[in-house]
Amino acid sequence: KESSAASDVYKRQGYLLPYEKDMERFEIKIFSELVAQVTQYHQEGSHQKALAHFNLLEKYTPFNEIKLLNWQSQSYRATLQGSAAIRSLEKILLLGHRTVYTYVELAEIYADLMEDSKSALIYYETANTYAQKYYESFYGKAYAILLKSADLPESHYRLYNGLAQAYLDTNNPIQALKATKWNLRVWPEKGDAHLINAQAHLLLDAPTLACEQYLIALEKGIQAENIFCY
């Protein structure tokens, strides 16, 4: 008991006993080797091998680095393991790291892998709230005039395309049209928003507008079946 109590005192004072130092060095070495291997597999796109090493990291080390959790989620997503990918991203949220990117990733997984449009919409709308706060914090209330595509990461483009598509998938074409306005202004050279608009106008029984938007999408390189112009 006295030995145990002394050990606790040393730990409280920031010291490690000799045998504990050896164990700490061993743990750091194992962690570093696993992370190095995971990094290599991630860069190579070898997701199954990466996941095997992520499992070792989770089992034998404190696994709470945001970067590694993101990589783990990407590997689960690439191997069509939606629920597992969601768990990795939820851990990131629990660590207090709440970003547009994380919410967009969650929304996309719910939409693409889980086929759950309602949950996808919830996460897209949460991402939108964070994006609006980001814009106002860094660019002020005039952000709509100031912001350009070069100022924003690609996840913000995915956000508003996904948000608009989620509104379509939950039968709300009017909101879908509203959601595409941001991408049309900030990324005018891209055609995805025009295709979404074409689909929305079709749902609103406006075939002329649907055809016009579809033709613009074609001009901008989007390939899609022609169900809009006859």
Solvent accessible surface area in square Angstrom, and as a share of the most:
residue,aa,sasa,rsa
1,K,219,0.93
2,E,153,0.68
3,S,91,0.58
4,S,67,0.43
5,A,54,0.42
6,A,46,0.36
7,S,14,0.09
8,D,66,0.34
9,V,58,0.33
10,Y,98,0.37
11,K,105,0.45
12,R,178,0.65
13,Q,115,0.51
14,G,67,0.64
15,Y,125,0.48
16,L,63,0.31
17,L,39,0.19
18,P,102,0.64
19,Y,147,0.56
20,E,21,0.09
21,K,94,0.40
22,D,82,0.43
23,M,108,0.48
24,E,76,0.34
25,R,147,0.53
26,F,117,0.49
27,E,92,0.41
28,I,102,0.52
29,K,116,0.49
30,I,54,0.27
31,F,47,0.20
32,S,58,0.38
33,E,88,0.40
34,L,21,0.10
35,V,28,0.16
36,A,63,0.49
37,Q,55,0.24
38,V,0,0.00
39,T,34,0.20
40,Q,86,0.38
41,Y,34,0.13
42,H,42,0.19
43,Q,139,0.62
44,E,103,0.46
45,G,40,0.39
46,S,33,0.21
47,H,49,0.22
48,Q,121,0.54
49,K,118,0.50
50,A,0,0.00
51,L,9,0.05
52,A,53,0.41
53,H,40,0.18
54,F,0,0.00
55,N,79,0.40
56,L,73,0.36
57,L,0,0.00
58,E,65,0.29
59,K,147,0.62
60,Y,137,0.52
61,T,18,0.10
62,P,111,0.70
63,F,27,0.11
64,N,84,0.43
65,E,72,0.32
66,I,47,0.24
67,K,106,0.45
68,L,0,0.00
69,L,1,0.00
70,N,25,0.13
71,W,36,0.13
72,Q,2,0.01
73,S,1,0.01
74,Q,57,0.25
75,S,0,0.00
76,Y,29,0.11
77,R,58,0.21
78,A,54,0.42
79,T,34,0.20
80,L,136,0.67
81,Q,70,0.31
82,G,7,0.06
83,S,58,0.37
84,A,11,0.08
85,A,0,0.00
86,I,11,0.06
87,R,137,0.50
88,S,3,0.02
89,L,1,0.00
90,E,66,0.29
91,K,78,0.33
92,I,0,0.00
93,L,19,0.09
94,L,151,0.75
95,L,89,0.44
96,G,54,0.52
97,H,75,0.33
98,R,116,0.42
99,T,44,0.25
100,V,14,0.08
101,Y,67,0.25
102,T,1,0.00
103,Y,13,0.05
104,V,0,0.00
105,E,10,0.05
106,L,0,0.00
107,A,0,0.00
108,E,20,0.09
109,I,0,0.00
110,Y,36,0.14
111,A,37,0.29
112,D,91,0.47
113,L,51,0.25
114,M,77,0.34
115,E,151,0.68
116,D,49,0.25
117,S,37,0.24
118,K,154,0.65
119,S,26,0.17
120,A,1,0.00
121,L,28,0.14
122,I,107,0.54
123,Y,43,0.16
124,Y,10,0.04
125,E,69,0.31
126,T,39,0.23
127,A,0,0.00
128,N,39,0.20
129,T,65,0.38
130,Y,65,0.25
131,A,0,0.00
132,Q,60,0.27
133,K,125,0.53
134,Y,75,0.29
135,Y,0,0.00
136,E,82,0.37
137,S,90,0.58
138,F,145,0.60
139,Y,68,0.26
140,G,31,0.30
141,K,179,0.76
142,A,48,0.37
143,Y,33,0.12
144,A,46,0.36
145,I,141,0.71
146,L,93,0.46
147,L,1,0.01
148,K,136,0.58
149,S,41,0.26
150,A,101,0.78
151,D,58,0.30
152,L,16,0.08
153,P,69,0.43
154,E,109,0.49
155,S,8,0.05
156,H,7,0.03
157,Y,23,0.09
158,R,49,0.18
159,L,0,0.00
160,Y,10,0.04
161,N,22,0.11
162,G,11,0.10
163,L,7,0.03
164,A,0,0.00
165,Q,66,0.30
166,A,5,0.04
167,Y,21,0.08
168,L,16,0.08
169,D,79,0.41
170,T,41,0.24
171,N,120,0.62
172,N,56,0.29
173,P,16,0.10
174,I,98,0.50
175,Q,57,0.25
176,A,0,0.00
177,L,36,0.18
178,K,115,0.49
179,A,11,0.08
180,T,2,0.01
181,K,136,0.57
182,W,34,0.12
183,N,2,0.01
184,L,49,0.24
185,R,106,0.39
186,V,7,0.04
187,W,18,0.06
188,P,71,0.45
189,E,107,0.48
190,K,81,0.34
191,G,2,0.02
192,D,53,0.28
193,A,3,0.03
194,H,18,0.08
195,L,31,0.15
196,I,13,0.06
197,N,11,0.05
198,A,0,0.00
199,Q,57,0.25
200,A,0,0.00
201,H,27,0.12
202,L,65,0.32
203,L,102,0.51
204,L,69,0.35
205,D,123,0.64
206,A,26,0.20
207,P,76,0.48
208,T,94,0.55
209,L,84,0.42
210,A,0,0.00
211,C,28,0.17
212,E,86,0.38
213,Q,34,0.15
214,Y,10,0.04
215,L,84,0.42
216,I,56,0.28
217,A,0,0.00
218,L,74,0.37
219,E,145,0.65
220,K,74,0.32
221,G,59,0.57
222,I,34,0.17
223,Q,175,0.78
224,A,36,0.28
225,E,137,0.61
226,N,72,0.37
227,I,75,0.38
228,F,7,0.03
229,C,24,0.15
230,Y,229,0.87
